[in-house]
Amino acid sequence: MMKKMIPLVKPYIAPASEMMPEIERILYSGYIAEGEEVYQFEEQFGSFVQNPLLLCLNSGTAALHIALELIGVDRGDEVISTAMTAEPTNTTIALTGAKVIWGDVDINTGLLSPENVRSKITEKTKAIMLVHYAGMVCDLDAFHKISEEFHIPIIEDAAHALGGKYRGKMIGAYSPYTCFSFQAIKHMTTVDGGALCLKRENEFKEAKKLRWFGLDKSVSRLKNDIKRPGYKYGMNNVTAAMGKVQLKHMETIIGKHIENGKYYDEKLKGIPGITLIPYYEYTEPSYWLYTLKVEQRTEFMKALEDKGITASPLHHRSDTHSVFKSSHCELPNLDKFYEEFVHIPCGWWVGEEERERIADIIKRGW
Ligand SMILES: Cc1ncc(COP(=O)(O)O)c(C=O)c1O
């Protein structure tokens, strides 16, 4: 018999009694494509992340792609990014034709190092891609300074960081481009989906066109004139209906991730061979995954697995893919971080007893 494991990730779906009537209502409403339901979800998600200039899309990848397009990233440009992420962060950069320039990470956090990014800026740098990996928030104070000093925009890949905060505000509220994902295993899922948060009205209008072939929805289709080709990146009403129901639960669901994360932050302090991750000033993580560094990682993962607890690095570093061969460079901090980091379960499905058991096992030297 397969052993029942506490997983690292698990989709949260609101109770069927709430979800199914809404999905049914939209499915048989005669309007299942992008429409009122999407606009309502945008309004509600916008209030959640404290930014009304927001577009819902069919994926986080679409959000990243449109952000890069709005900035005008193109062939011959460079975008500084991190390899410590899921693939779409960087494949979208490759899609624009720009070259990915790897920034090294801060050895303590695994997040992009502002100093290292600064050293990689050239005339060709068109954007800096930040990833709030596992829900930990990058050193946004330092990156905003770099952005202002060099006039290079920042894109926040916040696929893991819904509910994270910077200077007391939600991630999504601050930077000119923030991308969320509602993919299956994120804090909030709509099966697939995403959102792009913006700060400028003109870019908001342009992004709306880019998500729908380049057409302007406010003008009759017969009178439309596509000046710049766009994509088919919009969200549909069925997905949005799901999002509206899911969103009602997010304060509680994300709250559980955060509560569990903070619990580990306290309980796992001072254990030999284990290093906890410090969080940058003015940032609050949303603990999509709980991240820690372990000297004997392989043994640690095995021991936890034997006790029914999944522990794993989850993502594979992105710089190893052939498509990024020409971007290859030395990343000594990432090499070191990558050898030691591991995630343990901390999501909404981890109850008080389970987190206590996990912490005790780790404290006792697993
Ligand atoms: C860090 C990161 N960025 C971007 C994405 C892309 O999101 P999506 O799957 O919604 O396109 C994901 C998730 O898949 C991710 O983990």
The ligand as an SDF file (V2000), in Angstrom:
LIG
                    3D

 16 16  0  0  0  0  0  0  0  0999 V2000
    7.6300   31.3380  -10.5430 C   0  0  0  0  0  0  0  0  0  0  0  0
    6.5760   31.1030  -11.5630 C   0  0  0  0  0  0  0  0  0  0  0  0
    6.4080   32.0090  -12.5350 N   0  0  0  0  0  0  0  0  0  0  0  0
    5.4710   31.8700  -13.4710 C   0  0  0  0  0  0  0  0  0  0  0  0
    4.6360   30.7850  -13.4940 C   0  0  0  0  0  0  0  0  0  0  0  0
    3.6650   30.6560  -14.6180 C   0  0  0  0  0  0  0  0  0  0  0  0
    2.3690   30.6100  -14.2130 O   0  0  0  0  0  0  0  0  0  0  0  0
    1.2790   29.8150  -15.0780 P   0  0  0  0  0  0  0  0  0  0  0  0
    1.4920   28.3690  -14.8700 O   0  0  0  0  0  0  0  0  0  0  0  0
   -0.0090   30.3340  -14.5060 O   0  0  0  0  0  0  0  0  0  0  0  0
    1.4390   30.2260  -16.4890 O   0  0  0  0  0  0  0  0  0  0  0  0
    4.7720   29.8040  -12.4980 C   0  0  0  0  0  0  0  0  0  0  0  0
    3.8980   28.6190  -12.3970 C   0  0  0  0  0  0  0  0  0  0  0  0
    3.6940   27.7880  -13.1560 O   0  0  0  0  0  0  0  0  0  0  0  0
    5.7680   29.9630  -11.5120 C   0  0  0  0  0  0  0  0  0  0  0  0
    5.9490   29.0470  -10.5610 O   0  0  0  0  0  0  0  0  0  0  0  0
  1  2  1  0
  2  3  1  0
  2 15  2  0
  3  4  2  0
  4  5  1  0
  5  6  1  0
  5 12  2  0
  6  7  1  0
  7  8  1  0
  8  9  2  0
  8 10  1  0
  8 11  1  0
 12 13  1  0
 12 15  1  0
 13 14  2  0
 15 16  1  0
M  END
$$$$
